[in-house]
């Protein structure tokens, strides 16, 4: 037994020594509909997240980092392209009505393509949402820079945590779960089975790391958890979007709340498994791990928001352009490079991953992007850190809305046509965005209003409509 331990120790030392001479591995872990306040390290008092809390203690916690959008598809498009929501190809959740509008095209340059060309092995595990089999196949992951894909292509398919199939590359992989239509119209379904998709994704993520430890890799681990199983909740009202209720089984809570808390704690355990796996393989000092969420939290029940306060101190949830809908937890872990226990006020957003990953991979950042590398912040070189003058978001459901953050402090929101009044908030003194200060700072409101008129590039798939639209599901 002693000789086995000596050999293993020698192997870990050899791997660590070899890794020191190559660019870092990159892992981006993204939860689905996880709020800023859903983690203990961001103020959560009820839900248990010990592994992510440890990750924050050992790494860097960003307190003003933003998703690419307030709903999933455009947020992921911003992440992949490094272009803000007014310029990225996918700017909303198009759904089944227009799948090609929710698909990246062959000419789009993704962060996966950039690091792949720099010699990285690349994998997407989990939810994609930017392309599908059929007319939208230009957006299939392996056409967008990923060597390997396992998960859901279609975001509506991902509403079911117990699917009867998943995709491996371009092949449907059957699962033993059973899907049963329910409801008067058959529009909903119940899903019963032994295989929980995110459990499979966690196993696949660890397998990919093991198989590619000998060369730089980029793993985009896009969890579905803790997104609700919408159809099952709507029709059966049993909160069965979690395999079990874990430590919350005995709580006197609605099923949806127990399920939501259980999913977040389960998600936390996945992250803990990955961190331990990196340590076991001796890869932790040459691997940057990012953990975040694709947008703000969803309201899972009438009690959820009050009990968990998932938006933390901010106003709004998913589909809001106030910070509760777009400011997300963001933790960076890279032992030996990122100093432990740091809380940074650097203002960034998903589009910055393009420039950051390119810099760390030794690749050239593509032109025509809205991306600022936050690598200097990770390395503690804050004097070298560049900053955005503006960040931009828009939202197409229920009537067009725009928002811009100016100089990391002033948030302007406009609803309706380009001549509508800008509502202005001072996030430095009003993080909850309760007081419109446009009258007190007309020059700031005017500057943001002018920017909003020119920030977006025209797109035939995403033309603003001033009248309220039918809300998409």
N, C-alpha and C positions, 0 to 999 in steps of 0.2 A: 504493500500500500504506500510505503514511504517513497519508493522509486517512482510510482505513478504520480505522486504529488510533485516530485522534483521535475519530472518530464513536463507536467502541466505548467509549472511555474516558469520553466525555461521557455516553453512555447509562448506564454503570455508576454514574457520579456522580449522575445524575438519579434512578435507581432507589434508590440508597442514601439520597438526601435525602428522597425520597417515603416510603421505608420507616420513616424515623425518626419520622414522625408517626402511625404506626399500631401496633396491638398486634403482638407477635412471631408469626412463623410457628412452628408446633409440629410437630416430627417425633419420633415414638417408634419406634425401631428395636428389634425384639425377635428374638433368636435362639431356637432351639428345642432344649432339652436342652444348652445350653452351661454348663459348670461355672464356678464362681468362679475356679478356678485355670487355666482354659483360655487366658487371654490373657497376653501377656508383661508387661503393666503390672500384673497381679495375681500375678506370680511364675512363669508358665510358662517352662520352659527349653528345650523341644524344638520346639513348634509356633510358626511364624512369624506374627506379627500386627502388622506395622509400622504400618499405618494407624490401628488402634485404639490402639496405644501412643502414636502422635502425638496422637490425639484426647485421650487422658488428659493428656499433657504440656501441651496447649493449653487444657485445660478442668479439670473437677473430677471426681475419682474418689471415689466413696462406698465406704467399707470395711465398712459394716454396713447394707446395704439388702437387703430381702427380697422374694421373689416372693409372689404372692397365695396360692399353694398349691404342693404338691410334685409335682403333675401338671398337665397343660396346661389342660384345660377350666375348672376352677374358678379357676386362676390368671388366666386371661383374663377370667373373669366378675368377679373382684375388681377387675381393672384397669379394666374398662368401667363398673362401677357405683359404685366407691368404697366398697363395703361389704365388711367382712372375711368370711372364708370361712364363718363361722357364720350369716351373714345374707344373703349374696349369693344370687341365684336358683340358680346352677349350682354345686354343691358337690363334684362328682366327675366322673369319666369314665363316663357312662352307656352310651355305645356304641349299637349297633343295637338292643339290647333295649328301650330306653326313650328314644327320641330327643327326645321333648318335655321330658324332665327335663333335657336338656342344651341347652335353647333358652331364650334370653331371651324375655320376653313383651312384648306391646304397651305395657303400662303401665310397664315398667322404664325408668328414666332413666339413660342412658349419658353418658359424657363427650363422645362425639361429638355427641349431641343438644344438650348444653349449649353447646358452642362453635359448633355450626351455628346455633343460635338467636341467637348473638352476632355473626353475620355471616361466620363462617369457611366456606370451602369445605373439604369433608372427604373423605378417601379411605382405604379399607382395601385394601392390596395384600398378598396372601399368604394365610396360613392364618387362618381364622375360628374354627370349632369351637363356635359358640354358636347355631346354627340351621342349618336345611337345607331343601331343597325338600320339600314334602309336609306332614305333620302338624306339623313343627317350623318352619314358615315364619314364625311370629311373630318368630323370631330372625334373619331374613334381614338382612344388613348395611344395606340401604337402608331398612328399617323401624326401624333402630336408630341413625339419625343420620348415615349415610354417604351422601354424594352419589354416590360412585363406588366400585365394588368389582371387583377382579380377583384371582382366586385359587381356593382350595379352600374349600368350605363345610364339608365333613365331615372330621373329623380323621383318620379311617381312610383316606379317599381321599388325604390328605396324606402317608401313609406311603410313597407312590410318588413319587420325584423325577422320573420320566419318565412323567407321566400321558398318557392319550390324549385327555383333555379338561380344561379348566378352566372356571370360571364368570366371565363378565363381566356384572356386575349380576345379572339373573335368567336369562341366556341361556348355554347350554352352548356353549363354543367348542372345536371339534374340533382336535386336534393330530395330527401325523403319527407320533407314537410308537406302538409296537405292544405290546400287553399279551397275554402268553401264560400261561395257567394252568399251574402245575407242581405236582409232588407227588402222592402217591397219592390224596389227597382233593380235589385241585384248590383247596384253600383258599389256597395261596400263588400267586405269579405272578412271572414275569420281565418286565422292562420294558426295551425296547430302542428307541432313537431318537436323534434329533439335538437335541431341545429339552429342556433342563434347566429345570425350573420356576423355580428361584431366579434363573437368568439372565434369564428373562422378567420376573420381579418387579423386578429391579434396573433393567431398561430402563423398565418402567412407572413406577417411583418417580421416576426422573429426568424422564420425560415429564410427569408430573403437576406436579412442581415448576416446570418450564418454562411449562406452560400456565396456571398460577395464580400467577405471581410478582407480579401486579399487585394482589393483595388477600390478606388474611390466610388462611392455610390450615393445616389439621391433617392430617398424613399419618401413618397408623398402618401401618408397614411390618413385617409379621409374617412373618418368614422361616420356612422349613421347615428349612433348614440349621442345625446339623449333625445333626438327627434322623436316625437310621438308617433305611434302607429295610428295615423289619423283615422283610417277607415274602421279599424277595430274599435277604437275608442268611441267613434260616432255611433256605430250601430249596436255595440254590445255593452258599452259603458262599464267595462270591467278593468280598465287600466292594464290590460295584459300585454303591453308593449315591452315589459321586462320579463325575463324567464322566471324570476322570483323576486320577492320583496326584500331579500337579504336582511340586514339589521333593522329594517323598518317594518317587518312583518307584523309585529305586535303593536304598532302605533295606531291610535284611534284617528286615522286620517282617511280621506277618500282614496279609493284605489288608484286614481290617477296620480295623486301626490306620492303615495308609497312607491308606485312604479317609477315616477320621475326621479325621486331620490335614489332608488336602487340602481337605476341606470347610470347616474352620475358616479356613484361609488364603484360600480362595476367598471366604468370607463377609467376611473382612477387606478384601479388594479391593473388594467392593461398597460398603462404608462409605467407603473412600478415594475412589471415584468420586463418591459423593454430596457429600463435603466439597469436592472440587475443583469440582463443578458449582455449588454454592452460592457459592463464591468467584468463579467466572466470571460468574455472574449478579449479583454484588454484593449477595447476600442474607445473607451470613454474619453480619453484625452485627445483623440483625433476625430471626434464626432460632435457636431453642433446639432442639438435637438431643440426644436421650437414646438411649443404647445400653444394652441389658440382655438378660437371658435369662428364659424363662418359668418355669424351675425348675432344679434341679440336674442334673448330668450322668447319662447312662445308661451302663451298662457294656457297651461294644460288643464286647469280646472278653476272653479270659482274661488278656491282657497289658495291656489298655488302662489300667486304673487304676494299675498300677505304673509304666508307662512315662510317662504324661502327668500323673498326679496331678491330675485335673481338679477335685477338690473342694478343692484347696489344703490349708490346715491343718485343715480341718474334717472331721468324721466323717459318713459317709453319702453317698448319692447320691439321684437321683430316687426318689420314694416313701418317703423318710425324712423324719421331722420334726426330726431333728438338723440342724444348720446346713448340712451338705453337701447336703441336699435342697432347702433353701429360701433360703439366702443366695446372692445372685447378683452378678455384676459389674454395675456401674451407673455410667456415665460421662455427664456433662452438659457440653455444648460450646455456648458462646454468646459468641463473641469480643466484647470490649468491655463485657460485663456479668459473665460468669463469669471470675474471675481465673484465669490459667493456672497449672498445676502444683500445684493444691490437692488434698490428700487430706483429706476430711472424715469425722468419726466420727459425724455425724448419723445417727440410727436412723430409717429409714423403710421403707415397703413400697408395693406396687403401688397399693393403695387411695388413697394420697396423691396420685396423678396427678389425680384428680377436682378436688380443691381447688386444686391447683397450676395446672392448665390453666384453670380457671374464673377464678382471680385474674389470671393473665397475659392472658386474653382479655377481661377487663373484664366477666365474667359473674358471676351469683350462684351460689354453691355450693349445690346442692340440700340440703334438710334430710334428716335421717335417714340420714346417711352416716358412715362411720368414716374420715374423711379429714382430714389435716393438711397444709396447703400447705407445701412446702419451698422456695418462692420466696425467702423471706428468706435461706436458706442460699446459694442460687444468687447472690444479689446481695451476699453478704458481710455481711449484717446479722444475724449470729448472735444478737445480743441480742434480736431480735424473733422468733426462731424458737420456735414452740410444739412440744411433744413429746407423744408418746403415753405414757399410763401402761401400757397393755397392747397387745400385738399377739396375734393369734389365728390358729391353723390347725387343720384336722382332716383326717382321711384315712379313707376308707370301705372300702378294699380289704383283704381278709384279716383283718377284725376292726377295729372302730372305735377310732381313736386321736385324741387331742387334744393340742395344745401351746399354751402361752402364754409370751410374753416380757414380763416385768415390769420396768419402768423401764430397758429397754434392756440389762439385765444378767442377770437371773435367768430361766432357761428351765425351765419345768415341763412334763413330758410325762406323760400318763396314757393307759394302754392298757386298754380294756375298759369296764366300767360306771362310772357317776358316783361310786361309792364306792371305786374302785380307788385304790391308793396313787400319789401323785405322786412322780415321780423328778425331782430338782432339780439343775440345773447352774449354776455360776457362770461365765458367759462371760467375765467380766473376768479371771479367773485360770485358766480352763480352756476355751479356745476349742474344743478337740476333744471336749468333753463326755464325759470319761472317768470322772469321779468324782461320784457321787451325794452331794450335801451336804445332803439333806433332814434328816438327824438333827442336823446342826450348826446348821441354820437352820429350825427347825420352824414359826416364825411366817411365814416367806416361803412355805414349801410350803403352809401352810394358806390363806394369802391367795390364792395361785394356784389351789389346789384349789377354793376357793369361787367364784372367777371362772369357772373352767371349767364349773361347774354352771349358770351363768346366761348365758354368753357367746353361746350359739347360740339362734336363733329356730327354733321347730318348722317343719318342712317335710315334707309328705306324700311328696315325692320323695326326701328325704334323711334318713330316720329312722335313727338309729344302731342297729346290730345288734351284740349283744355276742359272738355266736358267730362263729368264723372263716367267711368266705365264700369261694366259689370265686373265684380271682384272675382279674380281667379282663385281657384281652390289650391 
